[in-house]
Amino acid sequence: MRMKNRAEPGDCVFIAPYLSEQSCALLKDQGYNYMDLSGNCRIATQSVYIYVSGQPNKYVSEKKPGKYFDRSSNAASKVLRTMLDDPDKAWKVKQLVEASDTSLGTVSNVKRFLIDNAWAEEIKNPAAEGRAVGFRLRNVGELLRAWAKEYGKHSGDVREYYTLDSVPKFERSVEKWCERHGGVACLGGFSAAARYAPVVRYNRAEVYVDYQDLREFIEDMELKAVSSGGNVLVMLPTDDTELMYTREIDGAGVTSPVQTVLDLMTRPGRGEEAAEAIIQKEFSDK
C-alpha cells in the first residue's frame, strides 16, 4: 500500500471492510486516519482521539476457517506448512502443488482462502498488463494466531509419564535414543520452544513419539504411566503433518516453529507467551 500524497491527520479517513494490523500501522505511520467495518479505527483530530484495535475480520471468506485449520484437514495443512516453512517465498500454484504433494484444487482453494482473509497477496507483473504471476504470504502472525485458535479446540492424543531423570537429562536421552534406534521422537511444546526462544521456564519435558515406536520408547526410557503429576508428556502425532519440517537445534530434533506455535498458543501456563516469542523471532518481518 503506497500513498502518493501524504495527508495530515484529520484531513481524510481511509475506510475498508477490514484493515490488518500491518495495514493499520502503515496508515498510522503515513499520518492517515482510518477505520474499518470490523470495528478497528484511529481517528486523530485537534479535539477527538479514537483508537480501537484487535477486532477480528467480520468479512472473512464464506469458507469457514475450520475447514482449513482443523486438525483433520491434512491436505490444507500440508499446503500451509509448506508455505510457512519459507514465508518469504513467492509461489505459483503448480509449484506449490508439487512442493506440498497435494492436488491442484486444494492449493487453489487454500490460496483463495488466504487472499480473502488478507493472509496472502497476489504478485502483479506490470510488464504483463498487471496480471498475477504468483502469490506470497503476508500477516503471518495473524494467520498463525487464527490457525492456533481453531487447532486448539481439539486436543491430540497426549499421555503423561514420570521419569526419575531431570528434565534436561531426559531431553538429552531422547536425542541419544533416536540415534541408537532410528525411531521417531522429537521434542515439542515447551521443550521445543526453549530451543527457539527461551523466554518461559518449564518443568515437564514434551516429546512427540510415533505410535509404532511408543512401546519401545517407554520401555527404553523407563517411563511410568501416571494420571497426574508426571514430568513427561508424550504426544502421538495425529497424522504426518505435525512432524513436517522438524529442525535440529543444538543436536536435538524439535518440531517446526509452526507446529510449536500451534501446540502452545492456546495452552494454559504461559503457552501463549512462549508461542508469541517464536512468532516474533521466526516471522516478525513477514
C-alpha positions in Angstrom: 0.0 0.0 0.0 1.5 3.3 -1.1 0.2 6.8 -0.6 1.5 9.3 -3.2 0.2 12.4 -1.4 0.7 12.5 2.4 -2.2 13.9 4.3 -2.2 15.5 7.7 -4.2 13.7 10.5 -7.8 14.7 10.2 -7.7 15.6 6.5 -9.2 12.3 5.4 -10.2 8.9 6.7 -9.2 5.6 4.9 -12.1 3.2 5.1 -12.2 -0.5 4.2 -14.2 -3.6 5.2 -11.1 -4.9 7.2 -7.7 -3.5 7.8 -4.9 -5.8 9.1 -2.5 -4.9 11.9 0.1 -4.3 9.3 -2.1 -2.0 7.2 -3.2 0.0 10.3 0.5 0.5 11.3 1.3 1.7 7.8 -1.6 4.2 7.7 -0.7 5.5 11.1 3.0 6.0 10.1 1.9 7.9 7.0 -0.4 10.2 9.0 -3.8 8.9 7.9 -6.9 8.4 9.9 -8.5 5.1 9.3 -11.5 2.9 10.2 -12.8 -0.5 9.0 -16.2 -2.0 9.1 -14.9 -4.7 11.5 -14.5 -2.1 14.3 -10.8 -1.1 14.1 -10.1 2.6 13.9 -7.8 5.5 14.6 -9.3 9.0 14.3 -7.0 11.8 15.5 -8.1 15.4 15.3 -7.4 18.5 17.4 -10.4 17.7 19.6 -11.0 14.0 19.1 -8.9 10.9 19.5 -10.5 7.4 19.0 -8.4 4.3 18.8 -9.6 0.7 18.6 -7.5 -2.3 17.6 -7.6 -6.1 17.6 -11.1 -6.5 16.2 -11.4 -9.7 14.1 -12.3 -9.6 10.4 -16.1 -9.8 10.1 -15.8 -10.1 6.3 -14.0 -13.4 6.0 -14.4 -15.9 3.2 -17.7 -17.8 3.2 -15.4 -20.9 3.6 -15.1 -21.2 7.3 -11.6 -21.2 8.8 -12.3 -24.6 10.4 -12.3 -26.2 7.0 -8.7 -25.4 6.6 -7.4 -25.0 10.2 -9.0 -28.1 11.7 -6.6 -30.9 12.8 -8.3 -33.3 10.3 -7.6 -31.0 7.3 -4.5 -32.9 6.3 -4.1 -31.6 2.7 -4.7 -28.0 3.6 -2.3 -28.3 6.5 0.4 -29.6 4.1 -0.1 -26.5 1.9 0.0 -24.1 4.8 3.1 -25.7 6.4 5.0 -25.8 3.1 4.4 -22.0 2.6 5.2 -21.2 6.2 8.5 -23.1 6.1 9.7 -20.4 3.7 7.4 -17.5 4.4 9.1 -15.0 2.1 8.9 -17.3 -0.9 6.7 -16.3 -3.9 4.7 -19.3 -5.2 3.0 -20.3 -8.3 0.1 -22.8 -7.9 1.6 -25.6 -9.8 4.9 -25.2 -8.0 3.2 -25.4 -4.6 1.2 -28.4 -5.7 4.5 -30.3 -6.3 6.2 -29.0 -3.1 3.3 -29.9 -0.8 2.3 -33.1 -2.6 -1.3 -32.1 -2.8 -3.9 -31.5 -5.5 -4.4 -28.5 -7.8 -7.8 -28.0 -6.3 -6.5 -28.0 -2.7 -3.8 -25.4 -3.4 -6.2 -23.2 -5.4 -8.8 -23.3 -2.6 -6.2 -22.5 0.1 -4.8 -19.7 -2.0 -8.2 -18.1 -2.3 -8.9 -18.6 1.4 -5.6 -16.9 2.3 -6.1 -13.9 0.0 -9.7 -13.4 1.1 -8.5 -13.1 4.7 -5.5 -10.8 3.9 -3.0 -13.6 4.7 -1.6 -13.7 1.2 -1.3 -11.4 -1.7 -1.0 -11.8 -5.4 2.2 -10.6 -7.1 1.4 -8.5 -10.2 3.7 -8.1 -13.2 3.5 -4.6 -14.7 5.1 -5.9 -17.9 2.2 -8.4 -18.3 -0.6 -5.9 -18.0 -0.8 -6.3 -14.3 -1.6 -10.0 -14.4 -0.8 -12.1 -11.3 2.4 -14.1 -11.7 2.3 -15.7 -8.2 1.4 -15.2 -4.6 3.0 -15.0 -1.2 2.1 -14.9 2.5 1.5 -11.7 4.5 0.4 -11.0 8.0 1.9 -14.4 9.1 1.4 -13.6 12.8 -2.3 -13.1 12.3 -2.5 -16.3 10.2 -0.8 -18.4 12.9 -3.0 -17.0 15.7 -6.2 -17.7 13.8 -5.0 -21.2 12.9 -3.9 -22.0 16.5 -7.3 -20.8 17.9 -9.1 -23.4 15.7 -6.4 -26.0 16.0 -6.5 -25.9 19.8 -10.2 -26.6 20.0 -9.5 -30.3 19.8 -6.6 -31.8 21.7 -4.5 -34.6 20.2 -3.5 -37.9 22.0 -1.3 -36.8 24.9 -0.1 -39.2 27.6 1.5 -38.4 30.9 4.5 -40.2 32.3 7.0 -39.9 35.1 10.8 -40.3 34.9 13.4 -40.3 37.7 15.7 -38.2 35.4 15.7 -34.4 35.5 14.0 -32.7 32.5 17.3 -31.7 30.8 18.8 -35.2 31.3 15.6 -36.8 29.9 15.7 -34.5 26.8 19.3 -35.4 26.1 18.3 -39.1 26.4 15.7 -38.6 23.7 18.5 -37.4 21.4 20.6 -40.5 22.2 17.6 -42.8 21.8 16.9 -41.5 18.3 20.5 -42.1 17.3 20.5 -45.6 18.7 17.1 -46.8 17.5 16.4 -44.7 14.5 12.9 -44.2 15.9 10.8 -41.1 15.6 10.9 -39.0 18.7 11.0 -35.2 18.5 10.9 -32.6 21.3 7.7 -30.4 21.1 5.7 -28.0 23.2 7.7 -26.1 25.8 10.7 -28.3 25.2 10.8 -27.1 21.6 10.0 -23.5 22.5 13.0 -23.4 24.8 15.3 -24.1 21.8 13.7 -21.4 19.6 13.1 -18.6 22.1 13.8 -19.5 25.8 11.5 -17.0 27.5 9.4 -19.4 29.6 10.6 -21.8 32.3 9.1 -25.2 32.3 9.2 -28.3 34.4 7.9 -31.1 32.1 9.6 -32.5 29.0 7.4 -32.8 26.0 8.1 -35.2 23.1 6.3 -36.4 20.0 6.7 -40.2 19.5 5.5 -42.1 16.5 2.8 -44.6 17.7 4.7 -47.6 16.3 7.7 -46.7 18.4 5.8 -45.8 21.6 6.1 -49.1 23.5 9.8 -49.4 22.8 10.4 -45.7 23.7 8.6 -46.1 27.1 10.5 -49.2 28.0 13.9 -47.9 26.9 13.3 -44.6 28.7 12.0 -46.3 31.8 8.8 -44.2 31.9 6.0 -44.9 34.3 2.4 -44.0 33.2 0.7 -41.7 35.7 -2.7 -40.0 35.7 -1.3 -36.7 37.1 1.9 -35.2 38.4 4.1 -36.5 35.6 7.2 -34.7 34.3 7.0 -36.1 30.8 4.3 -35.5 28.2 4.3 -37.9 25.2 2.3 -36.7 22.2 1.2 -39.0 19.5 1.0 -37.4 16.0 -2.5 -37.3 14.6 -1.0 -37.5 11.0 2.2 -36.9 9.2 1.8 -33.1 9.1 2.7 -32.5 12.7 6.2 -33.7 12.1 6.7 -31.9 8.8 9.8 -29.5 8.7 11.2 -30.5 12.0 14.6 -28.9 12.8 17.7 -29.8 14.7 18.8 -27.3 17.3 21.9 -28.0 19.4 21.7 -31.7 18.5 18.0 -32.0 19.5 15.3 -32.7 17.0 12.4 -30.3 17.6 9.0 -29.6 16.0 8.8 -26.9 13.4 8.2 -23.3 14.5 4.7 -23.6 13.1 3.8 -26.8 15.0 5.3 -25.5 18.2 3.1 -22.3 17.9 0.0 -24.4 17.2 0.7 -26.6 20.2 1.3 -23.7 22.6 -0.8 -20.7 21.6 -3.9 -21.9 23.5 -2.1 -23.9 26.2 -2.5 -22.6 29.8 0.6 -21.9 31.8 2.3 -19.2 29.7 1.8 -21.1 26.5 0.7 -18.1 24.6 3.7 -16.1 25.8 6.0 -18.9 24.5 4.2 -19.0 21.2 4.3 -15.3 20.7 8.1 -15.3 21.3 8.5 -17.8 18.5 6.3 -15.7 16.1 8.4 -12.6 16.8 11.7 -14.4 16.3 10.8 -16.5 13.3 8.1 -14.5 11.5 8.2 -10.9 12.8 9.1 -9.4 9.4 6.5 -11.4 7.4 
